[in-house]
Amino acid sequence: MKASLDVKIFHNPACGTSRNTLALIRNTGIEPTVIEYLVTPPTRSELTKLIDDAGLTVKEAIRKNVDPYRDLALEREGWTDEQLINFMLEHPILINRPFVVTDLGTRLSRPSETVLEILPLPQKGALSKEDGEQVIDANGKSIK
């Protein structure tokens, strides 16, 4: 059975890792469904499914270098997963990104090359990250 070419990315266009991940997806010839999660946040069930399907804990799915994380003192022990999910829904900037969903799995694509594990098509050619680091060679093969 052939994998579907449906790919969904929970994207933040202001994030270099998210832009690099999107470029890796597009380098296969697939145009994914792009969800700008700061504009259209996932629902509670979508968010918990993303986290579960990616094999992460809720704490692993939270961005730590943003103001709400510090302001809410989320680094302290004692917060339940339910409370942390509530904070992520209230402040979507707390959701780490980019999450990518395909028929082959769900990944938090940090680093961006993590997305290669779940893409249904191979890379079509060379690709470098925005910082100039080449990640895909001219033959469409991962350099790492």
Rosetta constraint file for C-alpha pairs under 8 A:
AtomPair CA 3 CA 103 HARMONIC 6.22 0.50
AtomPair CA 3 CA 104 HARMONIC 7.27 0.50
AtomPair CA 3 CA 120 HARMONIC 6.13 0.50
AtomPair CA 4 CA 102 HARMONIC 7.69 0.50
AtomPair CA 4 CA 103 HARMONIC 6.19 0.50
AtomPair CA 4 CA 120 HARMONIC 7.17 0.50
AtomPair CA 5 CA 30 HARMONIC 6.98 0.50
AtomPair CA 5 CA 102 HARMONIC 7.57 0.50
AtomPair CA 5 CA 103 HARMONIC 7.93 0.50
AtomPair CA 5 CA 120 HARMONIC 6.28 0.50
AtomPair CA 5 CA 121 HARMONIC 7.85 0.50
AtomPair CA 6 CA 32 HARMONIC 6.75 0.50
AtomPair CA 6 CA 33 HARMONIC 7.73 0.50
AtomPair CA 6 CA 102 HARMONIC 6.14 0.50
AtomPair CA 6 CA 103 HARMONIC 7.32 0.50
AtomPair CA 7 CA 30 HARMONIC 7.71 0.50
AtomPair CA 7 CA 31 HARMONIC 7.75 0.50
AtomPair CA 7 CA 32 HARMONIC 4.83 0.50
AtomPair CA 7 CA 33 HARMONIC 6.20 0.50
AtomPair CA 7 CA 100 HARMONIC 7.10 0.50
AtomPair CA 7 CA 101 HARMONIC 5.77 0.50
AtomPair CA 7 CA 102 HARMONIC 4.83 0.50
AtomPair CA 7 CA 103 HARMONIC 7.83 0.50
AtomPair CA 7 CA 119 HARMONIC 7.94 0.50
AtomPair CA 8 CA 32 HARMONIC 5.41 0.50
AtomPair CA 8 CA 33 HARMONIC 4.66 0.50
AtomPair CA 8 CA 34 HARMONIC 6.05 0.50
AtomPair CA 8 CA 35 HARMONIC 7.34 0.50
AtomPair CA 8 CA 100 HARMONIC 5.62 0.50
AtomPair CA 8 CA 101 HARMONIC 5.11 0.50
AtomPair CA 8 CA 102 HARMONIC 6.65 0.50
AtomPair CA 9 CA 22 HARMONIC 7.52 0.50
AtomPair CA 9 CA 32 HARMONIC 6.80 0.50
AtomPair CA 9 CA 33 HARMONIC 6.32 0.50
AtomPair CA 9 CA 34 HARMONIC 5.17 0.50
AtomPair CA 9 CA 35 HARMONIC 6.04 0.50
AtomPair CA 9 CA 98 HARMONIC 6.51 0.50
AtomPair CA 9 CA 99 HARMONIC 5.79 0.50
AtomPair CA 9 CA 100 HARMONIC 4.42 0.50
AtomPair CA 9 CA 101 HARMONIC 6.47 0.50
AtomPair CA 10 CA 34 HARMONIC 6.34 0.50
AtomPair CA 10 CA 35 HARMONIC 4.85 0.50
AtomPair CA 10 CA 36 HARMONIC 5.93 0.50
AtomPair CA 10 CA 37 HARMONIC 5.63 0.50
AtomPair CA 10 CA 97 HARMONIC 6.80 0.50
AtomPair CA 10 CA 98 HARMONIC 5.36 0.50
AtomPair CA 10 CA 99 HARMONIC 5.20 0.50
AtomPair CA 10 CA 100 HARMONIC 6.37 0.50
AtomPair CA 11 CA 18 HARMONIC 5.84 0.50
AtomPair CA 11 CA 19 HARMONIC 7.78 0.50
AtomPair CA 11 CA 34 HARMONIC 6.36 0.50
AtomPair CA 11 CA 35 HARMONIC 5.72 0.50
AtomPair CA 11 CA 36 HARMONIC 4.85 0.50
AtomPair CA 11 CA 37 HARMONIC 6.11 0.50
AtomPair CA 11 CA 97 HARMONIC 6.71 0.50
AtomPair CA 11 CA 98 HARMONIC 5.40 0.50
AtomPair CA 11 CA 99 HARMONIC 7.44 0.50
AtomPair CA 12 CA 18 HARMONIC 6.06 0.50
AtomPair CA 12 CA 19 HARMONIC 7.65 0.50
AtomPair CA 12 CA 36 HARMONIC 5.64 0.50
AtomPair CA 12 CA 37 HARMONIC 6.77 0.50
AtomPair CA 12 CA 38 HARMONIC 7.02 0.50
AtomPair CA 12 CA 97 HARMONIC 7.30 0.50
AtomPair CA 12 CA 98 HARMONIC 7.23 0.50
AtomPair CA 13 CA 18 HARMONIC 6.71 0.50
AtomPair CA 13 CA 19 HARMONIC 6.17 0.50
AtomPair CA 13 CA 36 HARMONIC 7.50 0.50
AtomPair CA 14 CA 18 HARMONIC 7.97 0.50
AtomPair CA 14 CA 19 HARMONIC 7.86 0.50
AtomPair CA 15 CA 19 HARMONIC 6.25 0.50
AtomPair CA 16 CA 20 HARMONIC 6.03 0.50
AtomPair CA 16 CA 130 HARMONIC 7.18 0.50
AtomPair CA 17 CA 21 HARMONIC 6.11 0.50
AtomPair CA 17 CA 97 HARMONIC 7.99 0.50
AtomPair CA 17 CA 98 HARMONIC 7.43 0.50
AtomPair CA 17 CA 109 HARMONIC 7.87 0.50
AtomPair CA 17 CA 110 HARMONIC 6.98 0.50
AtomPair CA 17 CA 111 HARMONIC 6.84 0.50
AtomPair CA 17 CA 112 HARMONIC 5.64 0.50
AtomPair CA 18 CA 22 HARMONIC 6.19 0.50
AtomPair CA 18 CA 97 HARMONIC 6.62 0.50
AtomPair CA 18 CA 98 HARMONIC 5.26 0.50
AtomPair CA 18 CA 109 HARMONIC 7.84 0.50
AtomPair CA 18 CA 112 HARMONIC 7.07 0.50
AtomPair CA 19 CA 23 HARMONIC 6.21 0.50
AtomPair CA 20 CA 24 HARMONIC 6.31 0.50
AtomPair CA 20 CA 112 HARMONIC 6.05 0.50
AtomPair CA 20 CA 129 HARMONIC 5.76 0.50
AtomPair CA 20 CA 130 HARMONIC 6.82 0.50
AtomPair CA 21 CA 25 HARMONIC 6.35 0.50
AtomPair CA 21 CA 98 HARMONIC 7.50 0.50
AtomPair CA 21 CA 109 HARMONIC 6.89 0.50
AtomPair CA 21 CA 112 HARMONIC 4.73 0.50
AtomPair CA 21 CA 113 HARMONIC 6.96 0.50
AtomPair CA 21 CA 115 HARMONIC 6.73 0.50
AtomPair CA 22 CA 26 HARMONIC 6.20 0.50
AtomPair CA 23 CA 27 HARMONIC 5.97 0.50
AtomPair CA 24 CA 28 HARMONIC 6.99 0.50
AtomPair CA 24 CA 112 HARMONIC 7.89 0.50
AtomPair CA 24 CA 113 HARMONIC 7.65 0.50
AtomPair CA 24 CA 115 HARMONIC 7.65 0.50
AtomPair CA 24 CA 116 HARMONIC 7.67 0.50
AtomPair CA 24 CA 123 HARMONIC 7.44 0.50
AtomPair CA 24 CA 127 HARMONIC 7.49 0.50
AtomPair CA 25 CA 29 HARMONIC 7.43 0.50
AtomPair CA 25 CA 30 HARMONIC 6.28 0.50
AtomPair CA 25 CA 31 HARMONIC 7.40 0.50
AtomPair CA 25 CA 32 HARMONIC 7.28 0.50
AtomPair CA 25 CA 115 HARMONIC 7.71 0.50
AtomPair CA 25 CA 119 HARMONIC 7.20 0.50
AtomPair CA 26 CA 30 HARMONIC 5.18 0.50
AtomPair CA 26 CA 31 HARMONIC 5.78 0.50
AtomPair CA 26 CA 32 HARMONIC 7.51 0.50
AtomPair CA 27 CA 123 HARMONIC 5.51 0.50
AtomPair CA 27 CA 124 HARMONIC 5.78 0.50
AtomPair CA 27 CA 125 HARMONIC 7.01 0.50
AtomPair CA 27 CA 127 HARMONIC 7.56 0.50
AtomPair CA 28 CA 121 HARMONIC 5.74 0.50
AtomPair CA 28 CA 122 HARMONIC 5.63 0.50
AtomPair CA 28 CA 123 HARMONIC 4.54 0.50
AtomPair CA 28 CA 124 HARMONIC 5.41 0.50
AtomPair CA 29 CA 124 HARMONIC 7.31 0.50
AtomPair CA 35 CA 40 HARMONIC 6.81 0.50
AtomPair CA 36 CA 40 HARMONIC 5.97 0.50
AtomPair CA 36 CA 41 HARMONIC 7.57 0.50
AtomPair CA 37 CA 41 HARMONIC 4.36 0.50
AtomPair CA 37 CA 42 HARMONIC 6.61 0.50
AtomPair CA 37 CA 92 HARMONIC 7.06 0.50
AtomPair CA 38 CA 92 HARMONIC 5.74 0.50
AtomPair CA 38 CA 93 HARMONIC 6.52 0.50
AtomPair CA 41 CA 89 HARMONIC 7.20 0.50
AtomPair CA 41 CA 92 HARMONIC 6.33 0.50
AtomPair CA 42 CA 46 HARMONIC 5.51 0.50
AtomPair CA 42 CA 47 HARMONIC 5.65 0.50
AtomPair CA 42 CA 89 HARMONIC 7.68 0.50
AtomPair CA 43 CA 47 HARMONIC 6.04 0.50
AtomPair CA 43 CA 89 HARMONIC 7.56 0.50
AtomPair CA 44 CA 48 HARMONIC 6.16 0.50
AtomPair CA 44 CA 85 HARMONIC 7.46 0.50
AtomPair CA 44 CA 89 HARMONIC 7.08 0.50
AtomPair CA 45 CA 49 HARMONIC 6.02 0.50
AtomPair CA 46 CA 50 HARMONIC 6.09 0.50
AtomPair CA 47 CA 51 HARMONIC 6.28 0.50
AtomPair CA 47 CA 85 HARMONIC 7.95 0.50
AtomPair CA 48 CA 52 HARMONIC 6.01 0.50
AtomPair CA 48 CA 85 HARMONIC 7.79 0.50
AtomPair CA 49 CA 53 HARMONIC 5.73 0.50
AtomPair CA 50 CA 54 HARMONIC 6.01 0.50
AtomPair CA 50 CA 99 HARMONIC 7.27 0.50
AtomPair CA 50 CA 106 HARMONIC 6.78 0.50
AtomPair CA 51 CA 55 HARMONIC 6.38 0.50
AtomPair CA 51 CA 56 HARMONIC 5.37 0.50
AtomPair CA 51 CA 57 HARMONIC 6.76 0.50
AtomPair CA 51 CA 58 HARMONIC 6.63 0.50
AtomPair CA 51 CA 61 HARMONIC 6.65 0.50
AtomPair CA 52 CA 56 HARMONIC 6.00 0.50
AtomPair CA 52 CA 57 HARMONIC 7.41 0.50
AtomPair CA 53 CA 105 HARMONIC 7.18 0.50
AtomPair CA 53 CA 106 HARMONIC 5.70 0.50
AtomPair CA 53 CA 107 HARMONIC 7.77 0.50
AtomPair CA 54 CA 105 HARMONIC 7.39 0.50
AtomPair CA 54 CA 106 HARMONIC 4.92 0.50
AtomPair CA 54 CA 107 HARMONIC 4.91 0.50
AtomPair CA 54 CA 108 HARMONIC 6.56 0.50
AtomPair CA 56 CA 60 HARMONIC 5.90 0.50
AtomPair CA 56 CA 61 HARMONIC 6.60 0.50
AtomPair CA 57 CA 61 HARMONIC 6.55 0.50
AtomPair CA 58 CA 62 HARMONIC 6.67 0.50
AtomPair CA 58 CA 81 HARMONIC 6.04 0.50
AtomPair CA 58 CA 84 HARMONIC 7.11 0.50
AtomPair CA 58 CA 85 HARMONIC 7.25 0.50
AtomPair CA 59 CA 81 HARMONIC 7.75 0.50
AtomPair CA 59 CA 84 HARMONIC 7.68 0.50
AtomPair CA 61 CA 95 HARMONIC 6.23 0.50
AtomPair CA 61 CA 96 HARMONIC 5.33 0.50
AtomPair CA 61 CA 108 HARMONIC 7.98 0.50
AtomPair CA 62 CA 88 HARMONIC 7.49 0.50
AtomPair CA 62 CA 94 HARMONIC 5.39 0.50
AtomPair CA 62 CA 95 HARMONIC 5.18 0.50
AtomPair CA 62 CA 96 HARMONIC 5.25 0.50
AtomPair CA 63 CA 69 HARMONIC 7.35 0.50
AtomPair CA 63 CA 93 HARMONIC 7.46 0.50
AtomPair CA 63 CA 94 HARMONIC 4.92 0.50
AtomPair CA 63 CA 95 HARMONIC 5.85 0.50
AtomPair CA 63 CA 96 HARMONIC 4.85 0.50
AtomPair CA 64 CA 69 HARMONIC 5.66 0.50
AtomPair CA 64 CA 70 HARMONIC 7.67 0.50
AtomPair CA 64 CA 94 HARMONIC 7.31 0.50
AtomPair CA 65 CA 69 HARMONIC 7.03 0.50
AtomPair CA 65 CA 70 HARMONIC 7.90 0.50
AtomPair CA 66 CA 70 HARMONIC 6.95 0.50
AtomPair CA 66 CA 93 HARMONIC 7.38 0.50
AtomPair CA 66 CA 94 HARMONIC 7.06 0.50
AtomPair CA 67 CA 71 HARMONIC 5.86 0.50
AtomPair CA 68 CA 72 HARMONIC 5.73 0.50
AtomPair CA 68 CA 91 HARMONIC 7.16 0.50
AtomPair CA 68 CA 94 HARMONIC 7.10 0.50
AtomPair CA 69 CA 73 HARMONIC 6.10 0.50
AtomPair CA 69 CA 74 HARMONIC 5.36 0.50
AtomPair CA 69 CA 75 HARMONIC 7.35 0.50
AtomPair CA 69 CA 94 HARMONIC 6.93 0.50
AtomPair CA 70 CA 74 HARMONIC 6.52 0.50
AtomPair CA 70 CA 75 HARMONIC 7.48 0.50
AtomPair CA 74 CA 79 HARMONIC 7.37 0.50
AtomPair CA 74 CA 84 HARMONIC 7.95 0.50
AtomPair CA 79 CA 83 HARMONIC 6.11 0.50
AtomPair CA 79 CA 84 HARMONIC 6.54 0.50
AtomPair CA 80 CA 84 HARMONIC 6.28 0.50
AtomPair CA 81 CA 85 HARMONIC 6.06 0.50
AtomPair CA 82 CA 86 HARMONIC 6.22 0.50
AtomPair CA 83 CA 87 HARMONIC 6.36 0.50
AtomPair CA 84 CA 88 HARMONIC 6.24 0.50
AtomPair CA 85 CA 89 HARMONIC 6.19 0.50
AtomPair CA 86 CA 90 HARMONIC 6.14 0.50
AtomPair CA 87 CA 91 HARMONIC 5.84 0.50
AtomPair CA 87 CA 92 HARMONIC 7.98 0.50
AtomPair CA 87 CA 94 HARMONIC 7.60 0.50
AtomPair CA 88 CA 92 HARMONIC 5.16 0.50
AtomPair CA 88 CA 93 HARMONIC 7.32 0.50
AtomPair CA 88 CA 94 HARMONIC 5.23 0.50
AtomPair CA 88 CA 95 HARMONIC 5.82 0.50
AtomPair CA 91 CA 95 HARMONIC 7.99 0.50
AtomPair CA 96 CA 108 HARMONIC 7.60 0.50
AtomPair CA 97 CA 108 HARMONIC 6.25 0.50
AtomPair CA 97 CA 109 HARMONIC 6.97 0.50
AtomPair CA 97 CA 110 HARMONIC 7.51 0.50
AtomPair CA 98 CA 108 HARMONIC 5.73 0.50
AtomPair CA 98 CA 109 HARMONIC 5.59 0.50
AtomPair CA 98 CA 110 HARMONIC 7.40 0.50
AtomPair CA 99 CA 106 HARMONIC 6.98 0.50
AtomPair CA 99 CA 107 HARMONIC 5.62 0.50
AtomPair CA 99 CA 108 HARMONIC 4.41 0.50
AtomPair CA 99 CA 109 HARMONIC 6.05 0.50
AtomPair CA 100 CA 106 HARMONIC 5.60 0.50
AtomPair CA 100 CA 107 HARMONIC 5.45 0.50
AtomPair CA 100 CA 108 HARMONIC 6.48 0.50
AtomPair CA 100 CA 109 HARMONIC 6.86 0.50
AtomPair CA 100 CA 115 HARMONIC 7.03 0.50
AtomPair CA 101 CA 105 HARMONIC 5.99 0.50
AtomPair CA 101 CA 106 HARMONIC 4.43 0.50
AtomPair CA 101 CA 107 HARMONIC 6.76 0.50
AtomPair CA 101 CA 118 HARMONIC 7.98 0.50
AtomPair CA 102 CA 106 HARMONIC 6.33 0.50
AtomPair CA 102 CA 118 HARMONIC 6.42 0.50
AtomPair CA 102 CA 119 HARMONIC 6.84 0.50
AtomPair CA 102 CA 120 HARMONIC 7.60 0.50
AtomPair CA 103 CA 118 HARMONIC 7.79 0.50
AtomPair CA 103 CA 120 HARMONIC 7.84 0.50
AtomPair CA 104 CA 118 HARMONIC 5.04 0.50
AtomPair CA 104 CA 119 HARMONIC 7.05 0.50
AtomPair CA 104 CA 120 HARMONIC 7.05 0.50
AtomPair CA 105 CA 118 HARMONIC 5.70 0.50
AtomPair CA 106 CA 118 HARMONIC 7.25 0.50
AtomPair CA 107 CA 114 HARMONIC 7.11 0.50
AtomPair CA 107 CA 115 HARMONIC 6.59 0.50
AtomPair CA 107 CA 118 HARMONIC 7.68 0.50
AtomPair CA 108 CA 114 HARMONIC 7.57 0.50
AtomPair CA 108 CA 115 HARMONIC 7.89 0.50
AtomPair CA 109 CA 113 HARMONIC 6.79 0.50
AtomPair CA 109 CA 114 HARMONIC 4.95 0.50
AtomPair CA 109 CA 115 HARMONIC 5.41 0.50
AtomPair CA 110 CA 114 HARMONIC 6.32 0.50
AtomPair CA 113 CA 135 HARMONIC 7.61 0.50
AtomPair CA 115 CA 119 HARMONIC 6.51 0.50
AtomPair CA 122 CA 140 HARMONIC 6.98 0.50
AtomPair CA 123 CA 136 HARMONIC 7.55 0.50
AtomPair CA 123 CA 140 HARMONIC 4.62 0.50
AtomPair CA 123 CA 141 HARMONIC 6.88 0.50
AtomPair CA 124 CA 139 HARMONIC 7.24 0.50
AtomPair CA 124 CA 140 HARMONIC 5.10 0.50
AtomPair CA 125 CA 136 HARMONIC 6.94 0.50
AtomPair CA 125 CA 137 HARMONIC 6.53 0.50
AtomPair CA 125 CA 138 HARMONIC 4.89 0.50
AtomPair CA 125 CA 139 HARMONIC 5.56 0.50
AtomPair CA 125 CA 140 HARMONIC 4.32 0.50
AtomPair CA 125 CA 141 HARMONIC 7.89 0.50
AtomPair CA 126 CA 134 HARMONIC 7.65 0.50
AtomPair CA 126 CA 135 HARMONIC 7.71 0.50
AtomPair CA 126 CA 136 HARMONIC 4.88 0.50
AtomPair CA 126 CA 137 HARMONIC 4.47 0.50
AtomPair CA 126 CA 138 HARMONIC 4.21 0.50
AtomPair CA 126 CA 139 HARMONIC 6.78 0.50
AtomPair CA 126 CA 140 HARMONIC 5.82 0.50
AtomPair CA 127 CA 134 HARMONIC 6.00 0.50
AtomPair CA 127 CA 135 HARMONIC 6.00 0.50
AtomPair CA 127 CA 136 HARMONIC 4.92 0.50
AtomPair CA 127 CA 137 HARMONIC 6.75 0.50
AtomPair CA 127 CA 138 HARMONIC 7.88 0.50
AtomPair CA 128 CA 132 HARMONIC 5.49 0.50
AtomPair CA 128 CA 133 HARMONIC 5.28 0.50
AtomPair CA 128 CA 134 HARMONIC 3.93 0.50
AtomPair CA 128 CA 135 HARMONIC 5.47 0.50
AtomPair CA 128 CA 136 HARMONIC 6.74 0.50
AtomPair CA 129 CA 133 HARMONIC 5.27 0.50
AtomPair CA 129 CA 134 HARMONIC 6.23 0.50
AtomPair CA 129 CA 135 HARMONIC 6.89 0.50
AtomPair CA 134 CA 143 HARMONIC 7.34 0.50
AtomPair CA 135 CA 142 HARMONIC 5.79 0.50
AtomPair CA 135 CA 143 HARMONIC 5.24 0.50
AtomPair CA 135 CA 144 HARMONIC 6.90 0.50
AtomPair CA 136 CA 140 HARMONIC 5.59 0.50
AtomPair CA 136 CA 141 HARMONIC 5.32 0.50
AtomPair CA 136 CA 142 HARMONIC 4.56 0.50
AtomPair CA 136 CA 143 HARMONIC 5.52 0.50
AtomPair CA 137 CA 141 HARMONIC 5.38 0.50
AtomPair CA 137 CA 142 HARMONIC 6.44 0.50
AtomPair CA 137 CA 143 HARMONIC 6.30 0.50
